Protein backbone atom coordinates (compact mmCIF):
# COMPACT_ATOMS: atom_id res chain seq x y z
CA UNK A 1 0.00 0.00 0.00
CA UNK A 2 1.28 3.47 -0.85
CA UNK A 3 -0.24 6.88 -0.18
CA UNK A 4 1.33 10.26 -1.01
CA UNK A 5 0.14 13.51 0.59
CA UNK A 6 -1.61 16.06 -1.66
CA UNK A 7 1.38 18.39 -1.22
CA UNK A 8 3.75 15.56 -2.23
CA UNK A 9 5.87 16.26 0.85
CA UNK A 10 5.06 13.03 2.72
CA UNK A 11 4.05 9.45 2.11
CA UNK A 12 2.95 6.28 3.85
CA UNK A 13 4.03 2.83 2.66
CA UNK A 14 3.01 -0.54 4.14
CA UNK A 15 4.91 -3.67 3.10
CA UNK A 16 5.25 -7.25 4.30
CA UNK A 17 7.57 -10.15 3.64
CA UNK A 18 7.25 -13.79 4.62
CA UNK A 19 9.92 -15.12 6.93
CA UNK A 20 11.34 -18.62 6.51
CA UNK A 21 11.14 -19.16 10.28
CA UNK A 22 9.74 -17.52 13.40
CA UNK A 23 11.83 -14.49 14.37
CA UNK A 24 11.80 -11.51 16.69
CA UNK A 25 12.18 -7.87 15.72
CA UNK A 26 15.64 -7.57 17.31
CA UNK A 27 16.83 -10.28 14.90
CA UNK A 28 15.30 -8.36 11.98
CA UNK A 29 17.03 -5.15 13.04
CA UNK A 30 20.40 -6.86 13.54
CA UNK A 31 20.34 -8.97 10.39
CA UNK A 32 19.06 -6.50 7.78
CA UNK A 33 22.04 -5.70 5.55
CA UNK A 34 22.87 -1.98 5.36
CA UNK A 35 23.16 -2.38 1.57
CA UNK A 36 19.51 -3.42 1.28
CA UNK A 37 18.43 -0.41 3.36
CA UNK A 38 20.60 1.85 1.21
CA UNK A 39 19.09 0.33 -1.94
CA UNK A 40 15.53 0.90 -0.69
CA UNK A 41 16.21 4.29 0.91
CA UNK A 42 19.24 5.95 -0.78
CA UNK A 43 21.36 7.82 1.76
CA UNK A 44 19.94 5.69 4.65
CA UNK A 45 21.22 6.63 8.10
CA UNK A 46 19.59 5.28 11.26
CA UNK A 47 18.90 7.93 13.90
CA UNK A 48 17.46 5.56 16.53
CA UNK A 49 15.50 2.39 17.09
CA UNK A 50 13.45 1.22 20.04
CA UNK A 51 11.85 -2.16 20.72
CA UNK A 52 8.42 -1.21 22.01
CA UNK A 53 7.11 -4.42 23.58
CA UNK A 54 8.35 -7.12 25.93
CA UNK A 55 7.87 -9.93 23.40
CA UNK A 56 10.26 -8.24 20.92
CA UNK A 57 7.62 -8.23 18.18
CA UNK A 58 7.51 -4.47 17.48
CA UNK A 59 10.12 -1.75 17.05
CA UNK A 60 10.11 1.85 15.87
CA UNK A 61 13.06 2.96 13.74
CA UNK A 62 13.76 6.61 12.92
CA UNK A 63 16.06 7.28 9.99
CA UNK A 64 17.03 9.86 7.42
CA UNK A 65 17.72 9.40 3.71
CA UNK A 66 17.90 11.56 0.61
CA UNK A 67 14.08 11.77 0.53
CA UNK A 68 13.86 13.18 4.05
CA UNK A 69 13.16 11.76 7.51
CA UNK A 70 11.13 8.66 8.37
CA UNK A 71 9.53 6.88 11.27
CA UNK A 72 9.03 3.18 10.60
CA UNK A 73 7.19 0.52 12.59
CA UNK A 74 8.63 -2.96 12.13
CA UNK A 75 6.19 -5.57 13.35
CA UNK A 76 6.68 -9.35 13.41
CA UNK A 77 3.82 -11.83 13.09
CA UNK A 78 4.70 -15.18 14.62
CA UNK A 79 2.24 -17.46 12.77
CA UNK A 80 2.70 -17.53 9.85
CA UNK A 81 6.10 -15.83 10.17
CA UNK A 82 5.98 -12.40 8.52
CA UNK A 83 7.63 -9.02 8.96
CA UNK A 84 5.53 -5.91 8.32
CA UNK A 85 6.93 -2.41 7.87
CA UNK A 86 4.85 0.74 8.14
CA UNK A 87 7.03 3.56 6.79
CA UNK A 88 5.98 7.18 7.30
CA UNK A 89 8.28 9.52 5.36
CA UNK A 90 8.33 13.29 4.92
CA UNK A 91 10.77 15.85 3.64
CA UNK A 92 13.04 17.25 6.36
CA UNK A 93 11.12 20.54 6.17
CA UNK A 94 7.67 18.92 6.53
CA UNK A 95 8.51 16.14 9.03
CA UNK A 96 7.64 18.04 12.24
CA UNK A 97 4.20 18.89 10.84
CA UNK A 98 3.44 15.23 10.13
CA UNK A 99 5.07 13.58 13.14
CA UNK A 100 1.90 13.46 15.32
CA UNK A 101 -0.01 11.90 12.42
CA UNK A 102 2.81 9.38 11.88
CA UNK A 103 2.64 8.46 15.59
CA UNK A 104 -1.14 7.89 15.32
CA UNK A 105 -0.71 5.70 12.22
CA UNK A 106 1.97 3.59 13.92
CA UNK A 107 -0.02 3.28 17.16
CA UNK A 108 -3.13 2.15 15.28
CA UNK A 109 -1.47 -0.54 13.12
CA UNK A 110 -2.87 -4.02 13.85
CA UNK A 111 -2.20 -7.32 12.12
CA UNK A 112 -5.37 -9.29 11.55
CA UNK A 113 -5.56 -13.04 11.76
CA UNK A 114 -5.53 -14.64 8.34
Secondary structure as the mmCIF struct_conf table of DSSP 4:
data_model
#
loop_
_struct_conf.conf_type_id
_struct_conf.id
_struct_conf.beg_label_comp_id
_struct_conf.beg_label_asym_id
_struct_conf.beg_label_seq_id
_struct_conf.end_label_comp_id
_struct_conf.end_label_asym_id
_struct_conf.end_label_seq_id
STRN STRN1 UNK A 2 UNK A 4
TURN_TY1_P TURN_TY1_P1 UNK A 6 UNK A 7
BEND BEND1 UNK A 8 UNK A 9
STRN STRN2 UNK A 10 UNK A 18
BEND BEND2 UNK A 20 UNK A 21
HELX_RH_AL_P HELX_RH_AL_P1 UNK A 25 UNK A 31
BEND BEND3 UNK A 32 UNK A 32
HELX_RH_AL_P HELX_RH_AL_P2 UNK A 34 UNK A 40
BEND BEND4 UNK A 41 UNK A 41
TURN_TY1_P TURN_TY1_P2 UNK A 42 UNK A 43
STRN STRN3 UNK A 45 UNK A 51
BEND BEND5 UNK A 53 UNK A 53
TURN_TY1_P TURN_TY1_P3 UNK A 54 UNK A 55
BEND BEND6 UNK A 56 UNK A 56
STRN STRN4 UNK A 58 UNK A 65
TURN_TY1_P TURN_TY1_P4 UNK A 66 UNK A 67
STRN STRN5 UNK A 68 UNK A 77
TURN_TY1_P TURN_TY1_P5 UNK A 78 UNK A 81
STRN STRN6 UNK A 82 UNK A 90
TURN_TY1_P TURN_TY1_P6 UNK A 92 UNK A 94
HELX_RH_AL_P HELX_RH_AL_P3 UNK A 95 UNK A 108
HELX_LH_PP_P HELX_LH_PP_P1 UNK A 111 UNK A 113
#
